[in-house]
Amino acid sequence: MNMEDAARKGRLHVSHPTRQKVTDAEVAQMRALVASGILRVRVAEQFGVTKAFVTQIMNGTRRKYPRSA
C-alpha cells in the first residue's frame, strides 16, 4: 500500500514499482549476458534493475540458487 502510494505520487525511484522480482530465467539470462562480455550496466538497463543488483547476482550475494516454485 505504501509503495503503491509512493509510486502514484512519483516518490518511488525504481523503474518497475509493481514488479520488483526477476524470474529464475531472467537471472540465468543476466548471468549469460554478463559472461558473454556485455557490460553489467547494459544488462541492468535491459532488465530494469540496477547495476548493483546485477553485480550481486553475479557475486552470488543474491539469487545464488534458483527459487523453488
N, C-alpha and C positions, 0 to 999 in steps of 0.2 A: 504494500500500500504506500509506504513512504517513498520507495524507489520510483513507483509509478507517478506519484505526485511531483517528485523532483524532475522526472523526465518531461512531464507535461509543462512544467514551468521553465524548462531549459537549464536546469541547475545540475543535471547529471552529465558528467563528462565521459561517457562511453559511447561507442559507435552503435551498439545494438542493445538498448536498455531492456528489451524484453527477452533477449537471447544471450545469456551470459556464458553458457556452456558450449563446448565443442564436442563433437562426437568422437568416438574411437577412430573412425575412418578419417576424420579431419586431422586428428593428431598424427596418424600414420602418414597422411599426405604432407603435413608440415615437416615431419622428420625426413621424408624422402626428398622434398624440395630443398631443404637446407643441406642435406647430404650431397645433393647434385650440384651445389655451389651457388644457389640463389641466396641473396642476402636476407638475413632474418627480418630486416625492416620491410622488405618487399613481401615476404611470406605473411608477416603480420598485417600488412595492408590488405592483402588478398582475403584473409580470413576475418578481418575486422577485430583483431585483438592487438595488444601492444607487443612491441619487440621484446619487452621483458618477459611476457608470457611465453613467447616462442622460445626464448633462452631458457626459461625454467623447464619447459618441456624437453628441450634438448639435453639439459643437465640432469634430468631425472628428478628435479625438485617437485614438479607437478606431473601428474599422469604417467608415472613410471610404468604402471601396468594398465592394461585395458580394464575398463569398468565392466563389471558383470551386469547383464541386463535384468 
